[in-house]
Amino acid sequence: MTEDEHYFTADPTVAFRREPVTASVWGVDLTLDSGSGVFARGRLDGGTAVLFRETEAPSRGHVLDLGCGYGVIGLAAAVAAPAVRVTAVDVNERALLLARENAAALGVADRYRAELPEQVDPTTTYDEIWSNPPIRVGKQALHDLLQQGWPTTRLASAKGFRILETRRG
Ligand SMILES: C[S@@+](CC[C@H](N)C(=O)[O-])C[C@H]1O[C@@H](n2cnc3c(N)ncnc32)[C@H](O)[C@@H]1O
């Protein structure tokens, strides 16, 4: 398995070491634990940084953080706005463990759940879905995630990343 593939694995076998990440995003200062075998270990990902820079935090409602990694997007949303409730989803069990631990450390665990895709109630609806999507799943899967047919606007492009906003038509 290559270093790049690690974050994709549901049950990574590499030794698990936590590594703190500090980030100032959406007006909040966060200290989170990342970890080996989880996307963006020890750092805020460049694409996620662009996402934060080019958008405003959700202010209320039920937010889905799709592909949460160690949890930075959904946790930033929960910390930035007490009226936000977050469901975070990832295929990587370690990512979910870190996201839950981070939620507890930030004092938002009562408004934050982190689950495997198959644990999510498929009838649940969300006010907003936020994602730095897993591009390695391929174009078709990405298009499915973006719900083809919904109006998609490019909010910004920076450093090779595109920030897309998709709204129900
Ligand atoms: C680009 S990373 C973003 C992680 C985190 N949101 C961040 O900004 O640092 C994409 C994440 O999607 C997860 N992922 C991959 N396939 C997935 C799937 N089918 N369903 C949910 N999450 C998935 C990966 O494990 C990874 O943590």
The ligand as an SDF file (V2000), in Angstrom:
LIG
                    3D

 27 29  0  0  0  0  0  0  0  0999 V2000
   -9.8960   14.5060    0.7510 C   0  0  0  0  0  0  0  0  0  0  0  0
  -10.1790   13.6520    2.2940 S   0  0  0  0  0  0  0  0  0  0  0  0
  -10.8870   14.9830    3.2950 C   0  0  0  0  0  0  0  0  0  0  0  0
  -10.8000   14.7180    4.7790 C   0  0  0  0  0  0  0  0  0  0  0  0
  -11.2280   15.8810    5.6800 C   0  0  0  0  0  0  0  0  0  0  0  0
  -12.5950   16.2970    5.3850 N   0  0  0  0  0  0  0  0  0  0  0  0
  -10.2960   17.0620    5.5350 C   0  0  0  0  0  0  0  0  0  0  0  0
  -10.7230   18.0690    4.9610 O   0  0  0  0  0  0  0  0  0  0  0  0
   -9.1330   16.9600    6.0080 O   0  0  0  0  0  0  0  0  0  0  0  0
  -11.5660   12.6290    1.8650 C   0  0  0  0  0  0  0  0  0  0  0  0
  -12.0410   11.6700    2.9640 C   0  0  0  0  0  0  0  0  0  0  0  0
  -13.1090   10.8800    2.3950 O   0  0  0  0  0  0  0  0  0  0  0  0
  -13.0410    9.5760    2.9290 C   0  0  0  0  0  0  0  0  0  0  0  0
  -13.7640    8.6850    2.0120 N   0  0  0  0  0  0  0  0  0  0  0  0
  -13.3270    8.0030    0.9210 C   0  0  0  0  0  0  0  0  0  0  0  0
  -14.3180    7.3130    0.3360 N   0  0  0  0  0  0  0  0  0  0  0  0
  -15.4310    7.5600    1.0730 C   0  0  0  0  0  0  0  0  0  0  0  0
  -16.7800    7.1330    0.9810 C   0  0  0  0  0  0  0  0  0  0  0  0
  -17.1880    6.3170    0.0140 N   0  0  0  0  0  0  0  0  0  0  0  0
  -17.6670    7.5740    1.9000 N   0  0  0  0  0  0  0  0  0  0  0  0
  -17.2660    8.4080    2.8950 C   0  0  0  0  0  0  0  0  0  0  0  0
  -15.9890    8.8580    3.0300 N   0  0  0  0  0  0  0  0  0  0  0  0
  -15.0910    8.4370    2.1380 C   0  0  0  0  0  0  0  0  0  0  0  0
  -11.5630    9.3000    3.0760 C   0  0  0  0  0  0  0  0  0  0  0  0
  -11.3040    8.2860    4.0280 O   0  0  0  0  0  0  0  0  0  0  0  0
  -11.0310   10.6810    3.5000 C   0  0  0  0  0  0  0  0  0  0  0  0
  -10.9750   10.8000    4.9080 O   0  0  0  0  0  0  0  0  0  0  0  0
  1  2  1  0
  2  3  1  0
  2 10  1  0
  3  4  1  0
  4  5  1  0
  5  6  1  0
  5  7  1  0
  7  8  2  0
  7  9  1  0
 10 11  1  0
 11 12  1  0
 11 26  1  0
 12 13  1  0
 13 14  1  0
 13 24  1  0
 14 15  1  0
 14 23  1  0
 15 16  2  0
 16 17  1  0
 17 18  1  0
 17 23  2  0
 18 19  1  0
 18 20  2  0
 20 21  1  0
 21 22  2  0
 22 23  1  0
 24 25  1  0
 24 26  1  0
 26 27  1  0
M  CHG  2   2   1   9  -1
M  END
$$$$
